[in-house]
Amino acid sequence: MARNRITAAFRAWFAAAGFVEVETAALQTSPGNETHLHAFATDALRADGSAAAQLYLRTSPEFACKKLLAAGEPQIFEFAKVWRNRERGPLHSPEFTLLEWYRADQPYEALMRDCAALMALAAREAGTQTFNFRGKTADPFVEPERLTVADAFSRFAGIDLLASVSETGATDRDRLATAAAEAGVRLAADDSWADVFSRVLVERVEPNLGIGRATILCEYPVAEAALARPKPSDPRVAERFEFYACGVELANAFGELTDPAEQRRRFIGDMDEKARLYGERYPLDEDFLAALAQMPEASGAALGFDRLAMLATGATRIDQVLWTPVVDTP
């Protein structure tokens, strides 16, 4: 019931801020093109039973929402059911809810304020003063700390991250791997720069974020930009942040990339890496790439709504705040 109260309060908050709620299609020609995301696939059939196309359950409503920005919508939000395969645990469910919202012609710093406001609103609706998870606590009413990824690597791992990133954004795998090994992080011989980055982030940085108050982890290296644009004042990093409380990642936000050629290059690179690691790749959404050329400057965020409800209600597992959790084991 607290989840329902939070949902209603969020809808009222967005409406008061001038947002339009949208409902985008769950079946997509491409589920997303990030290396480590895995989708559920299905076959679309014609009336006679013959195969028409392979479709996917979306891993995010991002592509569809950005098409709406390109079509002229200035501020939109969606409570989107999404699906991700190979994900199950206290913080993961194969089916869950992403709250995504987009602001056209506004900087991504506006999303930082949004995240803080929504966290406090969730706490009020749940009747709690403190978030708790696995012995870690955070005050949802205190202004979040803003920390760059480079500063976090230095503080929690003793690693100079940007020493392995050139002015063009190119990465030096060996330099980062040497620094990580010296910091005591275990590596494999075939780990890429991205693998090393992720291992340090997960093992050394994330457990220390959002303790006492929320953390805004910002300015990701451009190699980890996903769909974010480079920061104008420093091309080594991107306008991307993640929002943490109690060591739990709650949101991922971008100053949106609107260069279709660069986005295509990133997608192809990610799919090449996916093919190398997992032996599969997903198609590109050509309509989405075409829409990018028409999309205004914008910022957008995806918040794991179930995780926020979990922290606000004191639940210990995500399935405790889902009305009907997916059962996929005997």
C-alpha positions in Angstrom: 0.0 0.0 0.0 2.9 2.3 0.6 4.1 1.6 -3.0 0.6 2.7 -4.2 0.9 6.0 -2.2 4.3 6.7 -3.6 3.0 6.1 -7.1 0.1 8.4 -6.7 2.3 11.1 -5.1 4.8 10.9 -8.0 2.1 11.2 -10.6 0.9 14.3 -8.8 4.4 15.7 -8.5 5.1 15.3 -12.3 1.7 16.8 -13.2 2.3 19.8 -11.0 5.7 20.3 -12.8 4.0 20.3 -16.2 4.9 16.8 -17.4 2.7 14.6 -19.6 2.4 10.9 -18.7 2.9 8.6 -21.7 2.5 4.9 -22.4 5.0 3.5 -24.9 5.0 0.1 -26.5 6.6 -2.8 -24.6 7.4 -4.7 -27.8 10.3 -3.2 -29.7 12.4 -4.0 -32.8 15.4 -3.5 -30.6 15.4 -4.0 -26.8 18.4 -1.7 -26.3 22.1 -2.0 -27.3 24.1 -2.1 -24.0 26.6 -4.9 -23.9 25.5 -6.6 -20.7 21.8 -6.2 -21.0 19.9 -9.4 -22.0 16.4 -9.3 -23.4 13.4 -11.6 -23.8 12.7 -12.3 -27.5 9.4 -13.4 -29.2 8.2 -14.0 -32.7 5.5 -11.8 -34.3 3.3 -13.9 -36.6 1.0 -13.0 -39.4 -2.7 -14.0 -39.4 -1.8 -17.2 -41.4 0.8 -18.2 -38.8 3.8 -17.3 -40.9 6.7 -15.4 -39.3 6.6 -11.6 -39.6 9.5 -10.4 -37.4 11.4 -11.1 -34.3 10.5 -8.6 -31.5 11.8 -8.0 -28.0 10.4 -7.0 -24.7 12.0 -3.6 -24.0 14.7 -3.3 -21.4 13.9 0.4 -21.1 11.3 2.8 -22.7 14.2 5.1 -23.6 14.1 4.7 -27.4 10.4 5.3 -27.6 10.4 8.2 -25.2 13.1 10.0 -27.2 11.0 9.5 -30.4 8.3 11.5 -28.6 10.8 14.2 -27.7 11.7 14.4 -31.4 8.0 14.6 -32.2 7.7 17.7 -30.0 6.8 16.6 -26.5 8.7 18.9 -24.0 8.3 17.1 -20.7 7.2 13.5 -20.4 7.3 10.6 -17.8 6.4 7.0 -17.8 5.9 4.2 -15.2 7.2 1.5 -17.6 7.2 -2.2 -17.1 10.5 -3.5 -18.5 12.1 -6.9 -18.8 15.7 -8.0 -18.4 16.9 -11.6 -18.7 19.6 -13.1 -16.6 18.7 -10.9 -13.7 17.4 -12.3 -10.4 18.4 -11.4 -6.8 17.5 -9.2 -3.8 17.9 -6.1 -6.0 16.9 -7.6 -9.4 13.7 -9.1 -10.9 13.3 -10.2 -14.6 10.2 -7.9 -14.7 10.3 -4.6 -12.9 9.2 -0.9 -13.2 11.4 1.9 -14.5 10.2 5.4 -13.9 11.6 7.4 -16.7 11.3 11.2 -17.3 12.7 13.6 -19.8 13.1 17.4 -19.9 13.7 19.1 -23.3 16.0 22.1 -23.4 17.1 21.6 -19.7 20.5 20.6 -18.3 21.0 17.3 -16.7 21.7 19.0 -13.4 17.9 19.5 -13.2 17.5 15.7 -12.9 19.8 15.7 -9.9 17.3 18.0 -8.1 14.4 15.8 -9.4 16.0 12.7 -7.9 16.5 14.3 -4.5 12.9 15.6 -4.5 11.4 12.2 -5.5 13.5 10.4 -2.8 12.2 12.7 -0.1 8.7 12.4 -1.4 8.9 8.6 -1.3 10.1 8.7 2.3 7.2 11.0 3.3 4.6 8.8 1.7 6.1 5.7 3.3 6.2 7.4 6.7 9.9 6.9 7.2 12.8 9.2 8.3 15.6 6.9 7.3 16.4 4.5 4.5 18.1 1.2 5.7 19.6 -1.6 3.7 22.0 -4.3 4.8 23.2 -2.3 7.8 23.7 0.9 5.8 21.5 4.0 6.4 20.8 7.2 4.5 18.7 10.3 5.4 16.4 10.9 2.4 15.8 14.5 3.4 19.5 15.7 3.3 20.9 17.2 0.2 22.8 14.5 -1.7 26.6 14.5 -2.1 27.9 15.2 -5.6 31.0 13.1 -6.4 32.7 12.6 -9.8 33.6 9.1 -10.8 37.3 10.1 -10.9 37.1 11.4 -7.4 35.3 8.3 -6.2 38.0 6.0 -7.7 40.7 8.1 -6.0 38.9 8.2 -2.6 37.8 4.6 -2.4 40.4 2.7 -4.5 43.4 5.0 -4.7 43.3 4.9 -8.5 43.8 7.9 -10.9 41.1 6.9 -13.3 41.5 9.7 -15.8 45.2 8.9 -16.2 43.9 6.0 -18.4 41.6 8.3 -20.5 43.1 10.5 -23.2 41.8 13.9 -24.3 39.9 12.2 -27.1 38.3 9.7 -24.7 40.4 6.8 -25.8 41.2 4.4 -23.0 44.5 2.7 -21.9 43.6 -0.7 -20.6 47.1 -1.6 -19.3 47.4 1.6 -17.4 44.1 1.1 -15.6 44.8 -2.6 -15.0 48.2 -1.9 -13.4 46.6 0.7 -11.1 43.8 -1.7 -10.2 46.2 -4.6 -9.5 48.3 -2.3 -7.3 45.1 -1.5 -5.4 44.4 -5.2 -4.8 41.7 -5.7 -7.3 41.7 -9.2 -8.9 41.8 -9.2 -12.7 41.7 -11.6 -15.6 44.2 -11.5 -18.4 41.5 -10.9 -21.0 39.8 -8.1 -19.0 39.2 -5.0 -21.2 39.4 -1.5 -19.9 35.6 -1.6 -19.4 35.9 -4.8 -17.4 38.5 -3.3 -15.1 36.5 -0.2 -14.7 33.3 -2.1 -13.8 35.1 -4.4 -11.3 36.6 -1.4 -9.4 33.3 0.4 -9.5 31.3 -2.6 -8.1 33.9 -3.8 -5.6 35.4 -0.6 -4.2 33.2 2.3 -5.1 29.5 1.4 -5.0 29.5 -0.1 -1.5 30.6 3.3 -0.2 28.0 5.4 -2.0 24.8 6.8 -0.4 25.9 6.3 3.2 24.4 8.8 5.6 23.0 10.7 2.6 22.4 10.0 -1.1 25.3 10.2 -3.5 25.2 11.6 -7.1 28.0 9.9 -8.9 28.7 12.0 -12.0 31.0 12.6 -15.0 31.5 9.0 -16.2 34.3 8.5 -18.7 33.0 8.8 -22.2 33.8 5.2 -22.8 31.0 4.5 -20.3 28.7 7.2 -21.6 26.0 4.9 -23.0 23.5 7.4 -24.5 25.0 10.5 -22.8 26.8 13.4 -24.5 30.3 14.5 -23.7 30.8 17.3 -21.2 31.6 20.5 -23.1 34.4 21.6 -20.7 36.1 18.1 -20.5 35.7 15.7 -23.5 37.1 12.9 -21.4 33.9 12.6 -19.4 30.2 12.5 -20.2 27.1 14.2 -18.8 26.0 11.0 -17.0 25.2 10.4 -13.3 23.9 7.6 -11.2 22.0 8.2 -7.9 22.7 6.0 -4.9 21.3 5.5 -1.4 22.5 2.9 1.1 25.0 1.5 -1.5 22.0 0.8 -3.9 21.9 2.3 -7.4 18.5 4.0 -7.8 18.7 6.0 -11.0 20.8 6.5 -14.1 20.6 9.9 -15.9 22.0 11.5 -19.0 22.5 14.8 -20.7 21.2 13.2 -23.9 23.4 12.5 -26.9 21.7 13.8 -30.1 24.3 12.8 -32.7 23.0 9.8 -34.6 26.4 9.0 -36.2 28.1 8.9 -32.8 25.3 6.9 -31.2 25.4 4.4 -34.1 29.2 4.0 -33.5 28.6 3.4 -29.8 25.9 0.9 -30.4 28.0 -1.1 -33.0 30.9 -1.2 -30.6 28.7 -2.4 -27.7 27.1 -5.1 -30.0 30.6 -6.2 -31.1 31.5 -6.6 -27.5 28.3 -8.4 -26.7 29.0 -10.8 -29.6 32.5 -11.4 -28.2 31.3 -12.1 -24.7 27.9 -13.8 -25.2 27.7 -14.8 -28.8 24.7 -12.7 -29.6 23.8 -9.2 -30.8 20.6 -7.1 -31.1 19.5 -5.1 -34.1 19.6 -1.4 -34.1 16.4 0.7 -34.0 16.8 2.7 -37.1 13.7 4.8 -36.4 15.3 5.8 -33.1 18.6 6.8 -34.7 16.6 8.9 -37.3 14.7 10.5 -34.5 17.9 11.6 -32.8 18.7 13.9 -35.6 15.3 15.7 -34.9 15.5 15.6 -31.1 16.1 18.8 -29.1 18.7 19.1 -26.5 17.3 17.2 -23.5 18.1 15.4 -20.3 16.5 12.1 -19.1 16.6 9.8 -16.1 15.6 6.2 -15.4 14.8 5.4 -11.8 14.3 1.9 -10.5 11.0 2.4 -8.9 10.8 -0.9 -7.1 14.2 -0.3 -5.5 13.1 3.1 -4.2 9.9 1.6 -2.8 12.0 -1.1 -1.2 14.2 1.4 0.6 11.3 3.6 1.6 9.3 0.7 3.1 12.2 -1.1 4.8 11.8 -4.2 2.6 14.9 -6.4 2.2 14.2 -7.8 -1.2 12.7 -6.3 -4.3 10.0 -9.0 -4.6 8.5 -7.8 -1.3 7.3 -4.6 -3.0 6.0 -6.3 -6.2 2.3 -7.2 -6.3 2.9 -10.4 -8.2 6.6 -11.3 -8.4 7.8 -13.4 -11.3 8.2 -17.1 -10.3 10.7 -18.7 -12.7 11.9 -21.7 -10.6 10.1 -24.9 -9.7 
